[in-house]
Amino acid sequence: MSLSPCSLPGSGPSFHLQPDEMELGLGIHGEAGVSRMKLLKAKAAVATMIDHMTSPTNATYLGVNKGDQVALVVNNLGGTSVLEINIMAKEVIECLESRGISVQRAYCGSFMTSLEMAGVSLTIMHLDDTRRRCLDAPTEAVGWTRPLLPRGVKDRTTPSVMCGDSTDVGNLVVTTGTGKHVQEATSHLLYHVFHGVCDTLIASEAQLNTLDTQSGDGDCGSTLKAGAQAILQHLGTESAPGLPLIQPESLLLSVAAIVEQSMGGSSGALYSLFLTAAAKELSSDVSPHAWMSALQSGISAITRYGGAEPGDRTMLDSLHAALQCLQQHLGKMEPLEALEMAVKHAQDMAQKTAQMKAKAGRASYVSTEHQTQPDPGAYAVGVWLGAVYQAIKTNT
């Protein structure tokens, strides 16, 4: 099965596929296949291939039945990534084993390629003692590798699924805090704030990933989405919350633990530091000024442990812009109005990072030619701050 054709040197593509098409049963030399279909996910594509190979309506079918022992070759046609070919190998083994077929030998790699063709071919062979012994015999062929099996084990088996410890989820929620409580109406408001922030970050995944491709590894949005989904998993419902919404200090400490575990890379660590430091400011006071102090403490923690400063083209630029605005206007106007101004300052600063020279983080050693868009971390701060403002405005 192929997602793209091959091109002989000096010639054009051997056939043409639309971006949403795949070819089944094509030849190793680029000959057209037996059918063309819309793109399928790996599991469905594998099932289609196995069905075609084992169907009696196919003149060259291979008869395999429940209880049969087979060897399997998952072959990279040339342009398939290591990640993709291994996903396909997993799906093929699971498909065969779900039909009661024992895959005792499995080989995955580039054995017979077709130039740059992006695709995979499958080979299934019935096993007996002679064939098994021949497959395991020593060879000097550089392109053939024996399956790696534990010492003393002759046949491969698919390991059972490893289940995570379900108790880990509850351990992330801080329930023993002694911080100041808020009124029930405020706890409901906090529910909507966190829900809104998470929904907005999830919806912004693609946009943030696109920004991150210029100077990072293109996963800023996916990382924040993972954290948001984990928070939502713990948040529960408004009437039966799973997080201590009534106690902001414990709430932020809980969210800090959640993002530290669920978000990869530096973002998880930095946001965990930010929230942990911010929580301390809410132990005895939950007024708007206390939340501003929490923001300031969070920024200080990122600066201290992350090594960046405002102006370095990082998330700190947007956070610092929001803090400065709040320090200037909170107390002189309604808190919601001050927050609205802070959000605008943060989002404006995020846009300005497009003209900044990166002095910290992954972007600091990427050519400035690739830094023409806003920093994704700074942009993300503007996104979730905006969601905070919208949730408060809508629910008060």
Secondary structure as GFF3:
##gff-version 3
##sequence-region A 1 396
A	DSSP	beta_strand	21	24	.	.	.	ID=ss1
A	DSSP	beta_strand	35	38	.	.	.	ID=ss2
A	DSSP	alpha_helix	42	54	.	.	.	ID=ss3
A	DSSP	beta_strand	69	76	.	.	.	ID=ss4
A	DSSP	alpha_helix	82	98	.	.	.	ID=ss5
A	DSSP	beta_strand	102	109	.	.	.	ID=ss6
A	DSSP	beta_strand	120	126	.	.	.	ID=ss7
A	DSSP	alpha_helix	129	136	.	.	.	ID=ss8
A	DSSP	alpha_helix	167	171	.	.	.	ID=ss9
A	DSSP	alpha_helix	184	203	.	.	.	ID=ss10
A	DSSP	alpha_helix	205	215	.	.	.	ID=ss11
A	DSSP	alpha_helix	220	235	.	.	.	ID=ss12
A	DSSP	alpha_helix	248	262	.	.	.	ID=ss13
A	DSSP	alpha_helix	265	280	.	.	.	ID=ss14
A	DSSP	alpha_helix	288	306	.	.	.	ID=ss15
A	DSSP	alpha_helix	315	329	.	.	.	ID=ss16
A	DSSP	alpha_helix	335	352	.	.	.	ID=ss17
A	DSSP	three_ten_helix	353	355	.	.	.	ID=ss18
A	DSSP	three_ten_helix	362	365	.	.	.	ID=ss19
A	DSSP	three_ten_helix	368	370	.	.	.	ID=ss20
A	DSSP	alpha_helix	376	394	.	.	.	ID=ss21
###
